Amino acid sequence: MASVGCPLRVCRGILKELRAQCGHKYQESMAYTFVMEQFRKNQVTSEKLCRAQQELLHQAATYLCLLRSTRMHLALHEEYHGKGESKPEDVAKLVGLRLPQQPGGKGWEN
């Protein structure tokens, strides 16, 4: 589950994930506008007591966790997803194993 940190750290984390997803023009996206609007709207000052501050911060941290997990899942999927039929030797190397060498003269040669 997402751990609740300081609001600035959560906001920066969300913006970092948006930058990774949208590129350098992430500030023009609707998601960026919405996130910044919400963080500014729910900012706590010394004159305002916000009972839902922890709840909103928890939702933001959960959203950050979702963005990170989605990015990491896509990276792993791209790296390990099958690209058609592979030789058994290549599959064994992918997981860090070696196939045993067959002895010669026993009917195993090609």
CYANA upper distance limits for C-alpha pairs under 8 A (distance plus 0.5 A):
  1 MET  CA     62 THR  CA      7.67
  1 MET  CA     65 CYS  CA      8.17
  2 ALA  CA     58 HIS  CA      7.97
  2 ALA  CA     61 ALA  CA      6.10
  2 ALA  CA     62 THR  CA      5.53
  2 ALA  CA     64 LEU  CA      8.34
  2 ALA  CA     65 CYS  CA      6.26
  3 SER  CA     58 HIS  CA      8.06
  3 SER  CA     61 ALA  CA      7.12
  3 SER  CA     62 THR  CA      8.35
  4 VAL  CA     57 LEU  CA      7.15
  4 VAL  CA     58 HIS  CA      6.11
  4 VAL  CA     61 ALA  CA      6.39
  5 GLY  CA      9 ARG  CA      7.28
  5 GLY  CA     10 VAL  CA      7.16
  5 GLY  CA     61 ALA  CA      8.14
  6 CYS  CA     10 VAL  CA      6.98
  7 PRO  CA     11 CYS  CA      6.59
  7 PRO  CA     57 LEU  CA      6.97
  8 LEU  CA     12 ARG  CA      6.62
  9 ARG  CA     13 GLY  CA      6.59
 10 VAL  CA     14 ILE  CA      6.74
 10 VAL  CA     57 LEU  CA      8.48
 10 VAL  CA     60 ALA  CA      7.34
 10 VAL  CA     61 ALA  CA      6.47
 10 VAL  CA     64 LEU  CA      7.54
 11 CYS  CA     15 LEU  CA      6.75
 11 CYS  CA     35 VAL  CA      8.31
 11 CYS  CA     39 PHE  CA      7.99
 11 CYS  CA     60 ALA  CA      8.26
 12 ARG  CA     16 LYS  CA      6.54
 13 GLY  CA     17 GLU  CA      6.81
 13 GLY  CA     64 LEU  CA      7.11
 14 ILE  CA     18 LEU  CA      6.74
 14 ILE  CA     63 TYR  CA      8.27
 14 ILE  CA     64 LEU  CA      5.84
 14 ILE  CA     67 LEU  CA      8.03
 15 LEU  CA     19 ARG  CA      6.59
 15 LEU  CA     32 TYR  CA      7.60
 16 LYS  CA     20 ALA  CA      6.74
 17 GLU  CA     21 GLN  CA      6.73
 17 GLU  CA     64 LEU  CA      8.25
 17 GLU  CA     67 LEU  CA      6.91
 17 GLU  CA     68 ARG  CA      7.25
 18 LEU  CA     22 CYS  CA      6.35
 18 LEU  CA     23 GLY  CA      8.26
 18 LEU  CA     26 TYR  CA      6.79
 18 LEU  CA     31 ALA  CA      8.39
 18 LEU  CA     32 TYR  CA      7.86
 19 ARG  CA     23 GLY  CA      5.58
 19 ARG  CA     24 HIS  CA      6.69
 19 ARG  CA     25 LYS  CA      8.18
 19 ARG  CA     26 TYR  CA      5.87
 22 CYS  CA     26 TYR  CA      5.69
 25 LYS  CA     29 SER  CA      7.89
 26 TYR  CA     32 TYR  CA      7.19
 27 GLN  CA     32 TYR  CA      6.19
 27 GLN  CA     33 THR  CA      7.81
 28 GLU  CA     32 TYR  CA      7.59
 28 GLU  CA     33 THR  CA      8.09
 29 SER  CA     33 THR  CA      7.13
 30 MET  CA     34 PHE  CA      6.62
 31 ALA  CA     35 VAL  CA      6.60
 32 TYR  CA     36 MET  CA      6.64
 33 THR  CA     37 GLU  CA      6.52
 34 PHE  CA     38 GLN  CA      6.64
 35 VAL  CA     39 PHE  CA      6.72
 36 MET  CA     40 ARG  CA      6.58
 37 GLU  CA     41 LYS  CA      6.43
 38 GLN  CA     42 ASN  CA      6.54
 39 PHE  CA     43 GLN  CA      6.49
 42 ASN  CA     50 CYS  CA      8.49
 42 ASN  CA     53 GLN  CA      7.83
 44 VAL  CA     48 LYS  CA      6.64
 44 VAL  CA     49 LEU  CA      7.32
 44 VAL  CA     50 CYS  CA      7.05
 44 VAL  CA     53 GLN  CA      8.17
 45 THR  CA     49 LEU  CA      8.01
 52 ALA  CA     56 LEU  CA      6.57
 53 GLN  CA     57 LEU  CA      6.57
 54 GLN  CA     58 HIS  CA      6.48
 55 GLU  CA     59 GLN  CA      6.76
 56 LEU  CA     60 ALA  CA      6.71
 57 LEU  CA     61 ALA  CA      6.62
 58 HIS  CA     62 THR  CA      6.56
 59 GLN  CA     63 TYR  CA      6.67
 60 ALA  CA     64 LEU  CA      6.71
 61 ALA  CA     65 CYS  CA      6.71
 62 THR  CA     66 LEU  CA      6.74
 63 TYR  CA     67 LEU  CA      6.75
 64 LEU  CA     68 ARG  CA      6.71
 65 CYS  CA     69 SER  CA      6.49
 66 LEU  CA     70 THR  CA      6.52
 67 LEU  CA     71 ARG  CA      6.75
 68 ARG  CA     72 MET  CA      6.65
 69 SER  CA     73 HIS  CA      6.44
 70 THR  CA     74 LEU  CA      6.69
 71 ARG  CA     75 ALA  CA      6.82
 72 MET  CA     76 LEU  CA      6.72
 73 HIS  CA     77 HIS  CA      6.47
 74 LEU  CA     78 GLU  CA      6.52
 75 ALA  CA     79 GLU  CA      6.75
 76 LEU  CA     80 TYR  CA      6.55
 76 LEU  CA     81 HIS  CA      8.43
 77 HIS  CA     81 HIS  CA      5.77
 86 SER  CA     90 ASP  CA      6.88
 86 SER  CA     91 VAL  CA      7.09
 87 LYS  CA     91 VAL  CA      6.97
 88 PRO  CA     92 ALA  CA      6.62
 89 GLU  CA     93 LYS  CA      6.73
 89 GLU  CA     98 ARG  CA      7.60
 89 GLU  CA     99 LEU  CA      7.01
 90 ASP  CA     94 LEU  CA      6.73
 91 VAL  CA     95 VAL  CA      7.34
 92 ALA  CA     96 GLY  CA      6.76
 92 ALA  CA     97 LEU  CA      5.40
 92 ALA  CA     98 ARG  CA      6.30
 92 ALA  CA     99 LEU  CA      7.34
 93 LYS  CA     97 LEU  CA      5.79
 93 LYS  CA     98 ARG  CA      6.76
102 GLN  CA    108 TRP  CA      6.91
102 GLN  CA    109 GLU  CA      8.37
103 PRO  CA    108 TRP  CA      7.62
104 GLY  CA    108 TRP  CA      7.03
104 GLY  CA    109 GLU  CA      6.72
105 GLY  CA    109 GLU  CA      7.64
